[in-house]
Amino acid sequence: MQGLHDISHSQRREALAWSLLMAAVAVGAGAALGWAPPLLVLLGLAVLTPLPFILHDYRVGVVLLALVLPVLPMLPSVRGLNPANYLVLASWLGFAARRWRLGPPGPAQAVPPVVPLPAPLWLCFALPASIGMVVAWPHIGEGVRNYPAVVDAVREFHPPTYLVDRFVKPLLYFFSFAFLLANAVRDSRQPERFIAVLAMSAVAPALAVFWTVAQYPGSLAELARDREFMAPRGMHANEFGLLLALLCGPLLFVAGDSGRGRWRVLALCTLALVVPALLLTFSRGGLLAALIAFVGFLWHQRRLKTLLLSAALAGLALLATPEELQERFSTGLRAGALVDTQRVDRDDLTAGRVNGWKLLAPEVLDSPWIGRGLGSTQWSSAVAAGRYKANHPHNIYLEVLMDLGLLGLAAMVLLHAQYLRRLRRLAGDEALTPALRSFFRGARWSLWGGLAMAATTAFYMPNPAQAPWWFCLGLLFAYWGQAAVPARAGAR
């Protein structure tokens, strides 16, 4: 969106001509070969068509990555035509081409410097994850024995495949996205326009939830009990809940706190789509994360009118909420629920998670400092003995302790403390526009909500459910140096 804004009419025509040429070549090749199914041809066109625009201006690729990464598991899986691979590669090439065209910064040039990924991200995230991958390497093959019911387990637990799927791709996709987004923000005259990109990225996941619920063959009560109902869309219902909950913070603060009317309207319209979709995931953790962002918004506002309006809206929403939703979100909220977590058959508060934590927690003692490698749940003694079935502990903090040890957990705490500190400073930086300040304030509360949900959810490594958070990180990294110390806040 922002990238297309700066392309001249002649350049657009040139890029369109290249796109049509590549499309004609793809269609001709598919027709000539005769064996290419229509879906493959369409997917090839979808992948190839935007490449000339991205090569001309990498910011087009950044926008497309923001739209694709949250729904990546829902896209057709065709080997060799992964859209994320092409978008990341083309965006990097477009970024390099743009820097080459602009040349080195000079006295007469207003060329923005390259914005690097901050050192804490490398030292506190990439480095521990790399060590965890090395530690995991000798154990990966054990997954074939421990998960006999997994289809194609031999390929999934083949060490090179495991390395690519569990380590290389997550870091490549999301580190590249954050870096390119940070530079796109600094390269743009109106960086607050990227708030519109975040809003657009929320549409497809929300519509996927609505469509799946509408197509569900059973009743709403049956759907509430079926926690795998979103599996046809490539992610668990709780992952959709996390994705949608992470969107709530920035959108809510922009809607209620921004000085620009158009951003408020856009954020309100997107929230009207995101919040019902979040409720229909029946994710209690997602609802908790969203409520934390909402409480943060009320705390920031502290106005009687806002409090009264919020109470009225909450009351109306409660009255309009179907009984099945109320029952699901109130599950476990009863006297004696904490005591009953000790019994799997009666643990409706954590859905048996406490029992799983008790089975897996002793694994930490086997290697307390550096852990037993990325995905160590899969070769834990509890899984090997058949006492635990999942491939993660349903708790990110326990997952980090098991995979990366106490040193990895300490690095995680330090990194997120840096995020919170700098988001707070940018939220009060008068050099930024009101929309950006509101965005950073909402991102900070979304992080608090995500950290709360981390106690019951899975996967520390980057994944599509975290895409809104990595979007927030991209904007944060664009102003990382500006928020380095309090003295710099308020002056560019």
N, C-alpha and C positions, 0 to 999 in steps of 0.2 A: 504494500500500500504506500508506505513512505518512499520506497525506492522508485516506484512508478511515477511518483509526483515529480521527480527531477529529470525524467527522460524527455527529451525534445520530441517533436512530432516526427522528424526525419529518422531519429534513432528508433522510435517505436515502429515505424514502417519497416526499417531494416530488420529489427528483431522479429517482427511478424513474418517477414518474408522468409527468414531462416527457419522459423517455426513451421511454416507451411511446407517448406522444402523437406524438412526432417519428417514431418507427418506423412508427406507423400511417399518418401523413401520407405518409411515403416510400413505403410499400408501396401505399397507395391511389393515389398519383401514378403509380407505375410501372405498376400494373394499368390505370389509366385511359388512360394514353398508349398502352399496348400494345406500344410499340416497344422498351422498355427490356429488355435481356437480363437473365437471372437474376444473372449475375456482377456487372453494374452495380448492380442493386438491392441485392445483398448487400454490395458495397463501400460503397455509400451508407449502408446501415444501420451498418456497422462504423465509418464516419467520424462519423455523427451521434449514435449512441447515447451515447458517453461525454461529449459536450459539456456537458450539464447538470452532471455531476459536476465537470468541469474548471472550469466557470464558478463553481461554488460554492467549490472549493478547488483552486487551480492546481497543488498538489503531485500531484494525480492525473494531470494532464497531464505533469508532469515524469517520473513513473514510466512512463507510456505512451511518451513520447519516448525514454526509455532502452531500451525494448523494441523500438521501431520503427526507430530510426536505424541500428542495425547490420544490419538486414535490409531496408532501404529499397529496394535494387535488386531484391530478390526479390518485392516486392509487385506486384500487377497495375497496369499502367500505363494509367490512364484519364485523359485530359485533363480537368482541372477537379476531379478527385477524388484529388489527391495527399494522402495522410493526413498527411504531415509539415506541409504548409501549414496544415491545419485545427488540428492539435495545437499548433503554435507560436502561431497567432493566438489560439486559445481559452486557452492557458496565459497569454499576455500579458494577455488580458482578465480572466482569473481572478485574476492577480497584482494588476492594477490595482484590481479590485473588492475584494480582500482588504485592500489598503492603505487604500481608501476607507472600508471598514467599521470598521477598527481606528482610523482617525483618526491625527493626528500624535502622536508620542511625547510623553508628559507625565510629571510627577512621580508620578501615581497609576497610570500605565499601564506595563506591561511589553512594550511594542511594540518588537520588534527593528528596528534601522535597516536601510535598504536596503543590500545588499551590492553595490557596483559592480564591474564588471570592472576589473582593475588596469590602471594606466596603461601598464606595459610591453607588455601585450597589444595595446593600441591603437598605441603608438609603434613597436614592433618587429615587429608582425605585420600589423595592418590598414593602417597607413600605407604600408609598402613594397608590400603587395599592391595597394593603390589606385593607387600610382604605376605599378606594373607593368601594371595594366589600362589606364591612360591611354596608356602607351608601346605597348602591344600593339594598340590600336584600329586604326591605319592598316594593320596587317599581317594582320588576322584573315581577310579575304577570300582571301588567298593559299592558305589550306587547301583551297579547292575545287579548285584546280589541282594542288596537291601530293598530294592523297589522292583520286584519281579513283575508287578502288574502294569508298570509303565510301558506304554507302547514305544518301541524303538529306543529302549533304554540303552542298548549298546552304543548307539550313536550319541545320545544325550550325554552319557558319562564317558565318552571318548575324550581323553585329556585335551587334545587340540581344539575339539568342538566346544568343550566346556570353557576353555580359556577364552574363545572368541565370544560365546554367548553370554557368559557370566561376568566377564571382565573387560574385554576389548571394546565390544559394542556399547555397553552402558557408558563407559568413560568417553569413547569417541563421540557418540551422539550428543551427550548432554554437556560435556566440556566444550565441544565445538560450538554448540548452540549458545551457551552462555558467553563464550568469547566473541562470537560473531555478533550477537545481539548487543553486547556492551559497546562494540565498535560502531555498530549501526546507530546506536543512540547518540554517540559522540559525533558521528558524521552527519546527523540530521539537524536541520534548523529548528524543527519543532518536535523534540523528543517525546513530548506528552502524547503524540499521535500513536505511539506504541501501546497506549492503554486500549485503544480501539482494537489493536491486534489481539491483545489478551481477551477482550470481550468476544471477538470472533472465534477464538480458539475454544470457547466454552459451548458453542452452539452444537457442534457435532456430538460430543459426549452426552449432552443433555437430551438431544433428540434420540440418541441410541437407547437411552433409558426409557424414554416415552414409548418408542417403537417396541422394545422388548416387552414392556409391561402390557401394551395393547395386544400383542400377539400371544401372550401367555395363555395356555389352554385352560388352566385352573382358575379358581377364585382368588380374590385378593388375599384372603387368609392363607390359602395354600402357598401363594407366592411369597408371603412374609416368612413362612417356615422354610421355603426352598432357598438356601443361601447360595446355590449354584445357578440361579436363574439367569445371571448375566454372563455365564460361561460361553454361550455362543458368540458373544461380542469380544472374547479374548481376554477378559479380565474378570476377577471376582467382584461381586457386588460391593464389598468393602473397599476395593481399589477404586471403583467408580465413586464411592462415597468420599474417599480421601481426595481424589482429583477435584470433585465439585466443591468440597469444603475448603480447599486451598484457594479457590477462586473467590470465595465469599469475602474474605478480609479486604483485599484491594478494591473490589467492586463496591463493597458497602461503604468504605471510607470515601471513595471518590464520589459516590452517589450522595452522601450526606454532608461532605466537608469541602468539596471542591468549589472554587470560585467561578468556574466556567460552566454555564448552563448546559452546553451540548454534552460535556463529559458526564454531568449528573444524569441527564436523560438516557444516555447510552448505558451507563452503569446500572440505572434502575431497570431498564428494559432487559438487560442481561441477567440481573438478579431475579427478575420475574420468571426467567427460564430455568436458572440454575437451582434455586431453592426448591421448587416442586420436584425437580429431577433428583435432587439430593434426598428428599424425603422418600421418594419411591425406590431408592436403593435399599431402604430399611436398614441402613448402616448406623448402628448406635454410636460407633466411634466417629463416623463422619458428622453426625448431628452434634456430638460433643465438641468437635473441632470448630464447627460453624458457630455454635453458641458461645464459645470462648471469644471468637472474633466479634460477635454481636455485643457481648458484655464489654469488651474493650472499646467498642464504638460508643456505647452509652457512657462509659467512664470518661472517655475523652470529651464527649459533648457536655455532660453534666448540666443540661438545660431542662427546665420543667416541661416546656412544650415538647421536646424530643422524648422525654420519659413518658409523658402522658400518651403521645401518639404511638410510641412503641408498645406500651401496655395495651392500648386499644387494638392495635393490629395483631398482637400476640393473642389476645382474647378471641378476636374474630377467627384467626387461623386455627385456634384450638377447637372452636365450635364447628368449623368446616372440615376438620381433619377426620377422615374415616376412622371407624372404631378399630380396624385392623392396624392402622398406623399407631394409634394411641397404645394399643396393646403391645405392639412390638417395642416401642420406645420406652415403655414402662416395665419391660421384662427385667426381673431381678431387683426392682425397687420395692422391696418388702422387708418386713422385720425378719431377721435371721438369715438374710441372703448371704452375708459375709461368712457366717459359720458354715453354710451349706456349700461354699466353694471347695470344702475339703472332700466332698463326695461328688463324683462325676455325674451320677444319676440325678442329683438334685441341684447341680450348679447351673442355674439359669442366668446368673449374673454375668459370668465370664464364659459361658458355653463350654465348660471343660478346660479352659486355658490354664487354670491354676494347676490342675493335675499334670498337664503337659510341662509346665514350668518346673514342677517338682521332679519330673522324670529327667529333664534335660539339664537342670542347674548343676548337678554333680560333675558334668562334663567340663565345666570351667576349671575345676581343680586339676585336670589332666595337663593343662598348659595355661596357667593363669596369666602370664605376662604377655604372650604374643598370640594366644589362641591356637586353634587347630585348623585354621584356613577358611577361606571363603566357602560358605555352604556346609560348614562342619556338622550341621544337624543331620545331613544325609549319611554320614558315616559314624554317627554317635552310637553308643552301645544300646540306647533305648530303641533306636530304629532297627539296628541289627537284630535285636531280640524280638522284634515285632510288637513292642509295647507302645510305640509311637509311630504314627503313619505319615504325618505331614512332612514337607521338606523344609520347614522353617518353624521357629518356636512361637510364632504369633506374638512376638515382643521384640522390637528392634533393639532395645537395650540388652536383653539377654542374647540376642543374635550377635551383637557386636562383641560382647564378652566372650561368647563361645568361639567366634571366628577370629577376632583380632586381639582378644585379651584385655587386661586392664590398661595397657598402653594405648590400645586402639580406642577404648572408651574415653580415656582422658583426652585424646586428640579430638574426638567427636565433641566433647563438652567445650573444649577451647575454641573449636571452629564455630560452633553455634553461638557461643558467647560473643565472638567477634561479629557475627551476623547481627545479633540483637543490638549490640552497642552502636554499630554504624547505621543501621536502619533508624534507630532513635535519633541520631544526630542529623541524618538527612531529612527526617520528618520535620525538624525544626529549622532547616536551612533556608533562610529567606532569599538566597540566591536562586533557588528553584521555583518553578511555577507552583501555584496552589494545587494543581492536579497532581504533579509529581510528589509534592510533600504528602498529600493525602494517600497516594499510592504507597509510598514507603511506610507510612503509619499503618495502613491496612496490612501490608506484607509482614510487618513485625508481629501483628496479632495473629495472622495466619500461621506464622512460624510457631507461636505459642500453642495454637490449636493442633498443629501437626505434631509437635512434641508430646502433647497429651495423648493423641491418638496412637503415637508410636508404641505406647505401652500395651496395645492390643492388636497391632497390625504387623506387617511383615516387610522384609526386604529393605535393607539399608542402602544397597547399591542403587544408583539411578535407574528409574523405570518410568514408563508412560504415565503411571498414576501420579508421579511427582512432577510432571511437566509444568504445571502452573508455578511450582516453587522455583524451578530452574529458570523460568521466565523472570520471576522476581529477582533471582540472583543475577541474571544478565543486566538488568537495570541497576542493581546495586553495584556491580563491578564497574559499570560505566562511571560511577561517582565514588569509587572506593577510596581513591587518594584524597578526594575532597572531604571525606568524612574521617580522615585518619586521626585527627586530633580535634578537640573541641574548638580550638582557636581558629581553625580553618572553616568551620561551619559558619555560613553566613557570608562568605566571600569566595568568589571563584579564584 
